[in-house]
Amino acid sequence: MFNVIFYNISLLLSLSVLYFLYSQKTEQKITYIELVLGLIISSFGLILMKCSYDTFPVLALDSRSLFLAFTAIFFGWVPTLFALVSMSIYAFLQGGTGKAAVLFMLFSASAIGMLWRKFKAKSYCTKGTENRLEFLYIGIVLHSFMIASLLFIPKDLASPIFRTNALSVLVLYPLATAVLGNLFLTIYKRNSMQARLESSEYRFKTIFNQAPVGITVTDPETGKRLAMNSEYLRILGRTEEDLLKNDWMSITHPEDYPLDLAKIKDFKAGKIASYSHDKRFLRGDGTYVWTTVLISSLRQENGKQPMTLCMVTDISERKAVEERVSHANSTDSLTGLYNRTHFSTYVNQIGNAIKAPFTIAIGDINGLYLVNNTISHDAGDCLIKELAKILSNNLRICDYCARIGGDEFIMLFPDTTSDKVLEIEDAIQKQFSCSSVNYLKRTISFGLETLQDSTDTLQQMLKRAEVQLNRAKLFQTLSIRNNVIYTIINTLHEKNKREEFHSRRVSEHCELIGKALGLGESAINELKTLGLLHDIGKIGIEENILNKPEKLTDKEWQEIKRHPEIGFRILSSVPEMNDLAGFVLAHHERLDGKGYPRGLKDSEIPLQSKIVAIADSYDAMTGERTYKQSMTSKEALLEIEKHAGTQFDRALALLFIEQMSINNQESKLCC
């Protein structure tokens, strides 16, 4: 009997060991394990039935019901089905009067276990609502069904079995069920906790290793890195072995070290719980990488000293964008020099900390307005860029230069006397004026101011330098502009001799009409000048269009029609020629409003413009034309008469026809 009890206890404990091993393999494919378990548990069940204690010839009492119930509760339906089938077959083959009772016990135990697993196991085992008496209740129910199985055997046999075993079955067996059930539950809880710990550790390692930021854990006492992830190694461009040899100071940019050290001191002193700042690390290839560093404490279990957690993010792209934005905000896009915004900031930074000798120079390109208006703004931009290049080549590293206006540059010369700056200015002027833009000689006006005494401020020096610049430009501007006008017209005539002869003849025709009108000498001289300058705007037209032998295309004709506006801008730059500028602008207008560029009508057109329009048209028809045969004087006068009142002023047209007819008649008589 005791051997049987020992075998039963051993097999039940073996089942608990098997459960311990099974519950640790939850990551495997459950179906495969359950099949194997079914075979093993079936073997245990058969051994159990083989080693049963026969109380009577008709019935064997053992722990088979407990065995099947726990198999159903803790292993699931697959192993239970294997065990139930094999044990039922064994019982059936064994035969005897108690066969039906045994089968009833086997099936009821399996059913009780499966029902509890389905409806109670989840909440009981995972939600912390377990009751240690729960398995006692299961034991009472389970063994009540065992007593009920006596109904399947003859009454005369059932009564003595009940009297002999009822107390142990209803008291001792449930207690054994409670003990064994709690043993299984303890195993389950332990393995579940271990699985959660392993899962948590796995998630932490996964997060640590696959995090998109660099992470390192450091011993705060020794500064030794205890762990670091792959992203940290990638950002720093170093190997783990290399980083273990170097402390954080040796791979920190020298400019970032003081701030880093101050933060670490406050962190170790407990003044701050964490901190974050941008810093540069020295990479393995010798370059520096911009990062954002976040430092905080990493608590440890059992009250151990916290470790230091460092998270590093690569912000190189952000810093590059910031640098580009900063560069764009502080740099002149045309010249690459500093702009006015940077200059204002720079002046505020140095404040009144300047010391003698300190010299300021402001330079301004003379005639840039004329270049922009007579040639193009692109030509003016080229002029500005050329001067910027010359300035950069002549200034020292300690000097400062910025473009603070369209054609205005400012230079600051620390520790430099005015004599030295004058030498630099002279070199700049010579290099800049060594060539010209088309017809314009390139010159610069300078305003110079040197620190006079310790009470001078930078702002006061700037104002005095601007006064000097304005005075220099005042002396140069008028003569420059007047010379430019005649340089322009001469250049135009050199480019196109036909234009020179045309302008002279138009000037003579204008004089003829002025005298016929009885105008004074001053007005006639003005008309003669207007005749010479009326096409000055053609200097801004491409030479290949002006000299084209064929008929102009529509696009080329539109380009030619720009010359009155160009001429207006050139002449209006000289105060003394403002009136002439207006006459030039309107010399292609028509009385019917179909002229250009503004579509003026009749009284809106100045008298001088009406006169030059007739003279210009007459010479254009009778002069040399490569793409069309010239008209005779008579044909041209008839054409003017035809358009009198629409294109030309009628009175002026008839007057001109009359005067030209007289001149033509006199020419014939002289012949």
Rosetta blueprint (number, residue, H / E / L):
1 M L
2 F H
3 N H
4 V H
5 I H
6 F H
7 Y H
8 N H
9 I H
10 S H
11 L H
12 L H
13 L H
14 S H
15 L H
16 S H
17 V H
18 L H
19 Y H
20 F H
21 L H
22 Y H
23 S H
24 Q L
25 K L
26 T L
27 E L
28 Q L
29 K L
30 I H
31 T H
32 Y H
33 I H
34 E H
35 L H
36 V H
37 L H
38 G H
39 L H
40 I H
41 I H
42 S H
43 S H
44 F H
45 G H
46 L H
47 I H
48 L H
49 M H
50 K H
51 C L
52 S L
53 Y E
54 D E
55 T E
56 F E
57 P L
58 V L
59 L E
60 A E
61 L E
62 D L
63 S L
64 R H
65 S H
66 L H
67 F H
68 L H
69 A H
70 F H
71 T H
72 A H
73 I H
74 F H
75 F H
76 G L
77 W H
78 V H
79 P H
80 T H
81 L H
82 F H
83 A H
84 L H
85 V H
86 S H
87 M H
88 S H
89 I H
90 Y H
91 A H
92 F H
93 L H
94 Q H
95 G L
96 G L
97 T L
98 G L
99 K H
100 A H
101 A H
102 V H
103 L H
104 F H
105 M H
106 L H
107 F H
108 S H
109 A H
110 S H
111 A H
112 I H
113 G H
114 M H
115 L H
116 W H
117 R H
118 K H
119 F H
120 K L
121 A H
122 K H
123 S H
124 Y H
125 C H
126 T H
127 K L
128 G L
129 T L
130 E L
131 N L
132 R L
133 L L
134 E H
135 F H
136 L H
137 Y H
138 I H
139 G H
140 I H
141 V H
142 L H
143 H H
144 S H
145 F H
146 M H
147 I H
148 A H
149 S H
150 L H
151 L H
152 F H
153 I L
154 P L
155 K H
156 D H
157 L H
158 A H
159 S H
160 P H
161 I H
162 F H
163 R H
164 T H
165 N H
166 A H
167 L H
168 S H
169 V H
170 L H
171 V H
172 L H
173 Y H
174 P H
175 L H
176 A H
177 T H
178 A H
179 V H
180 L H
181 G H
182 N H
183 L H
184 F H
185 L H
186 T H
187 I H
188 Y H
189 K H
190 R H
191 N H
192 S H
193 M H
194 Q H
195 A H
196 R H
197 L H
198 E H
199 S H
200 S H
201 E H
202 Y H
203 R H
204 F H
205 K H
206 T H
207 I H
208 F H
209 N H
210 Q H
211 A L
212 P L
213 V L
214 G E
215 I E
216 T E
217 V E
218 T E
219 D L
220 P L
221 E L
222 T L
223 G L
224 K L
225 R E
226 L E
227 A E
228 M E
229 N L
230 S H
231 E H
232 Y H
233 L H
234 R H
235 I H
236 L H
237 G L
238 R L
239 T L
240 E H
241 E H
242 D H
243 L H
244 L H
245 K H
246 N L
247 D L
248 W H
249 M H
250 S H
251 I H
252 T E
253 H L
254 P L
255 E L
256 D L
257 Y H
258 P H
259 L H
260 D H
261 L H
262 A H
263 K H
264 I H
265 K H
266 D H
267 F H
268 K H
269 A L
270 G L
271 K L
272 I L
273 A L
274 S E
275 Y E
276 S E
277 H E
278 D E
279 K E
280 R E
281 F E
282 L E
283 R L
284 G L
285 D L
286 G L
287 T L
288 Y E
289 V E
290 W E
291 T E
292 T E
293 V E
294 L E
295 I E
296 S E
297 S E
298 L E
299 R L
300 Q L
301 E H
302 N H
303 G H
304 K L
305 Q L
306 P L
307 M E
308 T E
309 L E
310 C E
311 M E
312 V E
313 T E
314 D E
315 I L
316 S H
317 E H
318 R H
319 K H
320 A H
321 V H
322 E H
323 E H
324 R H
325 V H
326 S H
327 H H
328 A H
329 N H
330 S H
331 T E
332 D L
333 S L
334 L L
335 T L
336 G L
337 L L
338 Y E
339 N L
340 R H
341 T H
342 H H
343 F H
344 S H
345 T H
346 Y H
347 V H
348 N H
349 Q H
350 I H
351 G L
352 N L
353 A L
354 I L
355 K L
356 A L
357 P L
358 F E
359 T E
360 I E
361 A E
362 I E
363 G E
364 D E
365 I E
366 N L
367 G L
368 L H
369 Y H
370 L H
371 V H
372 N H
373 N H
374 T H
375 I L
376 S L
377 H H
378 D H
379 A H
380 G H
381 D H
382 C H
383 L H
384 I H
385 K H
386 E H
387 L H
388 A H
389 K H
390 I H
391 L H
392 S H
393 N H
394 N H
395 L L
396 R L
397 I L
398 C L
399 D L
400 Y E
401 C E
402 A E
403 R E
404 I L
405 G L
406 G L
407 D L
408 E E
409 F E
410 I E
411 M E
412 L E
413 F E
414 P E
415 D L
416 T L
417 T L
418 S H
419 D H
420 K H
421 V H
422 L H
423 E H
424 I H
425 E H
426 D H
427 A H
428 I H
429 Q H
430 K H
431 Q H
432 F H
433 S L
434 C L
435 S L
436 S E
437 V E
438 N L
439 Y L
440 L E
441 K E
442 R L
443 T L
444 I E
445 S E
446 F E
447 G E
448 L E
449 E E
450 T E
451 L L
452 Q L
453 D L
454 S L
455 T L
456 D L
457 T L
458 L H
459 Q H
460 Q H
461 M H
462 L H
463 K H
464 R H
465 A H
466 E H
467 V H
468 Q H
469 L H
470 N H
471 R H
472 A H
473 K H
474 L H
475 F H
476 Q H
477 T H
478 L H
479 S H
480 I H
481 R H
482 N H
483 N H
484 V H
485 I H
486 Y H
487 T H
488 I H
489 I H
490 N H
491 T H
492 L H
493 H H
494 E H
495 K H
496 N L
497 K H
498 R H
499 E H
500 E H
501 F H
502 H H
503 S H
504 R H
505 R H
506 V H
507 S H
508 E H
509 H H
510 C H
511 E H
512 L H
513 I H
514 G H
515 K H
516 A H
517 L H
518 G L
519 L L
520 G L
521 E H
522 S H
523 A H
524 I H
525 N H
526 E H
527 L H
528 K H
529 T H
530 L H
531 G H
532 L H
533 L H
534 H L
535 D L
536 I H
537 G H
538 K H
539 I H
540 G H
541 I L
542 E L
543 E H
544 N H
545 I H
546 L H
547 N L
548 K L
549 P L
550 E L
551 K L
552 L L
553 T L
554 D H
555 K H
556 E H
557 W H
558 Q H
559 E H
560 I H
561 K L
562 R L
563 H H
564 P H
565 E H
566 I H
567 G H
568 F H
569 R H
570 I H
571 L H
572 S H
573 S L
574 V L
575 P H
576 E H
577 M H
578 N H
579 D H
580 L H
581 A H
582 G H
583 F H
584 V H
585 L H
586 A L
587 H L
588 H L
589 E L
590 R L
591 L L
592 D E
593 G L
594 K L
595 G L
596 Y L
597 P L
598 R L
599 G L
600 L L
601 K E
602 D H
603 S H
604 E H
605 I L
606 P L
607 L H
608 Q H
609 S H
610 K H
611 I H
612 V H
613 A H
614 I H
615 A H
616 D H
617 S H
618 Y H
619 D H
620 A H
621 M H
622 T H
623 G L
624 E L
625 R L
626 T L
627 Y L
628 K L
629 Q L
630 S L
631 M L
632 T L
633 S H
634 K H
635 E H
636 A H
637 L H
638 L H
639 E H
640 I H
641 E H
642 K H
643 H L
644 A E
645 G L
646 T L
647 Q L
648 F E
649 D L
650 R H
651 A H
652 L H
653 A H
654 L H
655 L H
656 F H
657 I H
658 E H
659 Q H
660 M H
661 S H
662 I H
663 N H
664 N H
665 Q H
666 E H
667 S H
668 K H
669 L H
670 C H
671 C L
